[in-house]
Amino acid sequence: MTVDARTLVAIARKEPGFEGLVAQLVDDENPRVCATAVAEAAIILSTRGDWMSELTLDVMIGQLGITVVPFTKDHWRGAVAAYEKGIKAGQSPPPAFGRCLSAAVAAKLGAPLIE
């Protein structure tokens, strides 16, 4: 499975339901996260007062055995396609930038996106 920034933030902040997310990650043989999602999560945590967001995420990713996947030139078209699909479906508000990036990586890996 592939996780997005919102999932990382929910786990790091121990938001309601985070235990279920952790259980899904532990049960998965190869959980992954796009590097852009890690950066997004660190920024979100920093804006919410976690001045050690990078360390928090680094430790959490290591403990959960999540592989950080780079965002490459092979992914950007998928991100645009994910955005356009949301727009055509009438999504309001439009799909989030970070979610589109994570969705593109998940699609390329053939793994579901957990958010």
Contact map, one row per residue, 1 for C-alpha under 8 A:
1110000000000000000000001001011100000000000000000000000000000000000000000000000000000000000000000000000001000011110
1111000000000000000000000000001111000000000000000000000000000000000000000000000000000000000000000000010011000011110
1111101100000000000000000000001111000000000000000000000000000000000000000000000000000000000000000000010000000000111
0111111100000000000000000000000011001100000000000000000000000000000000000000000000000000000000000110010000000000111
0011111110000000000000000000000000001101100000000000000000000000000000000000000000000000000000000110000000000000001
0001111111000000000000000000000000000000100000000000000000000000000000000000000000000000000000000000000000000000001
0011111111100000000010000000000000000000000000000000000000000000000000000000000000000000000000000000000000000000011
0011111111110000000000000000000000000100100000000000000010000000000000000000000000000000000000000000000000000000000
0000111111111000000000000000000000000000100110000000000000000000000000000000000000000000000000000000000000000000000
0000011111111111010000000000000000000000000000000000000000000000000000000000000000000000000000000000000000000000000
0000001111111110011011000000000000000000000000000000000000000000000000000000000000000000000000000000000000000000000
0000000111111110000000000000000000000000000000000000000110010000000000000000000000000000000000000000000000000000000
0000000011111110000000000000000000000000000000000000000000000000000000000000000000000000000000000000000000000000000
0000000001111111111000000000000000000000000000000000000000000000000000000000000000000000000000000000000000000000000
0000000001111111110000000000000000000000000000000000000000000000000000000000000000000000000000000000000000000000000
0000000001000111111000000000000000000000000000000000000000000000000000000000000000000000000000000000000000000000000
0000000000000111111110000000000000000000000000000000000000000000000000000000000000000000000000000000000000000000000
0000000001100111111111000000000000000000000000000000000000000000000000000000000000000000000000000000000000000000000
0000000000100101111111100000000000000000000000000000000000000000000000000000000000000000000000000000000000000000000
0000000000000000111111110000000000000000000000000000000000000000000000000000000000000000000000000000000000000000000
0000001000100000111111111000000000000000000000000000000000000000000000000000000000000000000000000000000000000000000
0000000000100000011111111100000000000000000000000000000000000001000000000000000000000000000000000000000000000000000
0000000000000000001111111110000000000000000000000000000000000000000000000000000000000000000000000000000000000000000
0000000000000000000111111111000000000000000000000000000000000000000000000000000000000000000000000000000000000000000
1000000000000000000011111111001000000000000000000000000000000001010000000000000000000000000000000000000000000000000
0000000000000000000001111111100000000000000000000000000000000001100000000000000000000000000000000000000000000000000
0000000000000000000000111111100000000000000000000000000000000000000000000000000000000000000000000000000000000000000
1000000000000000000000011111111000000000000000000000000000000000000000000000000000000000000000000000000000000000000
0000000000000000000000000111111000000000000000000000000000000000000000000000000000000000000000000000000000000000000
1000000000000000000000000001111100000000000000000000000000000000111000000000000000000000000000000000000000000000000
1110000000000000000000001001111110000000000000000000000000000000111000000000000000000000000000000000000000000000000
1110000000000000000000000000011111000000000000000000000000000000011110000000000000000000000000000000000000000000000
0111000000000000000000000000001111101100000000000000000000000000011110000000000000000000000000000000010000000000000
0111000000000000000000000000000111111100000000000000000000000000000111100000000000000000000000000000110010000000000
0000000000000000000000000000000011111110000000000000000000000000000111100000000000000000000000000000000000000000000
0000000000000000000000000000000001111111000000000000000000000000000001100000000000000000000000000100110000000000000
0001100000000000000000000000000011111111100000000000000000000000000000000000000000000000000000000100110000000000000
0001100100000000000000000000000011111111110000000000000010000000000000000000000000000000000000000000000000000000000
0000000000000000000000000000000000111111111000000000000000000000000000000000000000000000000000000000000000000000000
0000100000000000000000000000000000011111111100000000000000000000000000000000000000000000000000000100000000000000000
0000110110000000000000000000000000001111111110000000000000000000000000000000000000000000000000000000000000000000000
0000000000000000000000000000000000000111111111000000110010000000000000000000000000000000000000000000000000000000000
0000000000000000000000000000000000000011111111100000100000000000000000000000000000000000000000000000000000000000000
0000000010000000000000000000000000000001111111110000000000000000000000000000000000000000000000000000000000000000000
0000000010000000000000000000000000000000111111111110100000000000000000000000000000000000000000000000000000000000000
0000000000000000000000000000000000000000011111111111100000000000000000000000000000000000000000000000000000000000000
0000000000000000000000000000000000000000001111111100000000000000000000000000000000000000000000000000000000000000000
0000000000000000000000000000000000000000000111111100000000000000000000000000000000000000000000000000000000000000000
0000000000000000000000000000000000000000000011111110000000000000000000000000000000000000000000000000000000000000000
0000000000000000000000000000000000000000000011111111100000000000000000000000000000000000000000000000000000000000000
0000000000000000000000000000000000000000000011001111100000000000000000000000000000000000000000000000000000000000000
0000000000000000000000000000000000000000000001000111111100000000000000000000000000000000000000000000000000000000000
0000000000000000000000000000000000000000011011000111111110000000000000000000000000000000000000000000000000000000000
0000000000000000000000000000000000000000010000000001111111000000000000000000000000000000000000000000000000000000000
0000000000000000000000000000000000000000000000000001111111100000000000000000000000000000000000000000000000000000000
0000000000010000000000000000000000000000000000000001111111110000000000000000000000000000000000000000000000000000000
0000000100010000000000000000000000000100010000000000111111111000000000000000000000000000000000000000000000000000000
0000000000000000000000000000000000000000000000000000011111111100000000000000000000000000000000000000000000000000000
0000000000000000000000000000000000000000000000000000001111111110000000000000000000000000000000000000000000000000000
0000000000010000000000000000000000000000000000000000000111111111000000000000000000000000000000000000000000000000000
0000000000000000000000000000000000000000000000000000000011111111111000000000000000000000000000000000000000000000000
0000000000000000000000000000000000000000000000000000000001111111110000000000000000000000000000000000000000000000000
0000000000000000000000000000000000000000000000000000000000111111110000000000000000000000000000000000000000000000000
0000000000000000000001001100000000000000000000000000000000011111110000000000000000000000000000000000000000000000000
0000000000000000000000000100011000000000000000000000000000001111111000000000000000000000000000000000000000000000000
0000000000000000000000001000011110000000000000000000000000001111111100000000000000000000000000000000000000000000000
0000000000000000000000000000011110000000000000000000000000001000111110000000000000000000000000000000000000000000000
0000000000000000000000000000000111100000000000000000000000000000011111000000000000000000000000000000000000000000000
0000000000000000000000000000000111100000000000000000000000000000001111100000000000000000000000000000000000000000000
0000000000000000000000000000000001110000000000000000000000000000000111110000000000000000000000000000000000000000000
0000000000000000000000000000000001110000000000000000000000000000000011111111000000000000000000000000100010000000000
0000000000000000000000000000000000000000000000000000000000000000000001111111000000000000000000000000000000000000000
0000000000000000000000000000000000000000000000000000000000000000000000111111100000000000000000000000000000000000000
0000000000000000000000000000000000000000000000000000000000000000000000111111110000000000000000000000000000000000000
0000000000000000000000000000000000000000000000000000000000000000000000111111111000000000000000000000100110010000000
0000000000000000000000000000000000000000000000000000000000000000000000111111111100000000000000000000100100000000000
0000000000000000000000000000000000000000000000000000000000000000000000001111111110000000000000000000000100000000000
0000000000000000000000000000000000000000000000000000000000000000000000000111111111000000000000000001101110110000000
0000000000000000000000000000000000000000000000000000000000000000000000000011111111100000000000000001111100000000000
0000000000000000000000000000000000000000000000000000000000000000000000000001111111110000000000000001000000000000000
0000000000000000000000000000000000000000000000000000000000000000000000000000111111111000000000000000000000000000000
0000000000000000000000000000000000000000000000000000000000000000000000000000011111111100000000100001001100000000000
0000000000000000000000000000000000000000000000000000000000000000000000000000001111111110000001111001000000000000000
0000000000000000000000000000000000000000000000000000000000000000000000000000000111111111000000000000000000000000000
0000000000000000000000000000000000000000000000000000000000000000000000000000000011111111100000000000000000000000000
0000000000000000000000000000000000000000000000000000000000000000000000000000000001111111111001100000000000000000000
0000000000000000000000000000000000000000000000000000000000000000000000000000000000111111111001100000000000000000000
0000000000000000000000000000000000000000000000000000000000000000000000000000000000011111111000000000000000000000000
0000000000000000000000000000000000000000000000000000000000000000000000000000000000001111111000000000000000000000000
0000000000000000000000000000000000000000000000000000000000000000000000000000000000000111111101000000000000000000000
0000000000000000000000000000000000000000000000000000000000000000000000000000000000000111111111100000000000000000000
0000000000000000000000000000000000000000000000000000000000000000000000000000000000000000011111100000000000000000000
0000000000000000000000000000000000000000000000000000000000000000000000000000000000000000001111100000000000000000000
0000000000000000000000000000000000000000000000000000000000000000000000000000000000100110011111110000000000000000000
0000000000000000000000000000000000000000000000000000000000000000000000000000000001100110001111111011000000000000000
0000000000000000000000000000000000000000000000000000000000000000000000000000000000100000000001111111000000000000000
0000000000000000000000000000000000000000000000000000000000000000000000000000000000100000000000111111100000000000000
0001100000000000000000000000000000011001000000000000000000000000000000000000000000000000000000011111110000000000000
0001100000000000000000000000000000000000000000000000000000000000000000000000000000000000000000111111111000000000000
0000000000000000000000000000000000000000000000000000000000000000000000000000011101100000000000111111111100000000000
0000000000000000000000000000000001011000000000000000000000000000000000100011011000000000000000001111111110000000000
0111000000000000000000000000000011011000000000000000000000000000000000000000001000000000000000000111111111000000100
0000000000000000000000000000000000000000000000000000000000000000000000000000011001000000000000000011111111100000100
0000000000000000000000000000000000000000000000000000000000000000000000000011111001000000000000000001111111110000000
0100000000000000000000000000000001000000000000000000000000000000000000100010010000000000000000000000111111111000000
1100000000000000000000000000000000000000000000000000000000000000000000000000000000000000000000000000011111111111100
0000000000000000000000000000000000000000000000000000000000000000000000000000010000000000000000000000001111111111000
0000000000000000000000000000000000000000000000000000000000000000000000000010010000000000000000000000000111111110000
0000000000000000000000000000000000000000000000000000000000000000000000000000000000000000000000000000000011111110000
0000000000000000000000000000000000000000000000000000000000000000000000000000000000000000000000000000000001111111000
1100000000000000000000000000000000000000000000000000000000000000000000000000000000000000000000000000000001111111100
1100000000000000000000000000000000000000000000000000000000000000000000000000000000000000000000000000000001100111110
1111000000000000000000000000000000000000000000000000000000000000000000000000000000000000000000000000011001000011111
1111001000000000000000000000000000000000000000000000000000000000000000000000000000000000000000000000000000000001111
0011111000000000000000000000000000000000000000000000000000000000000000000000000000000000000000000000000000000000111
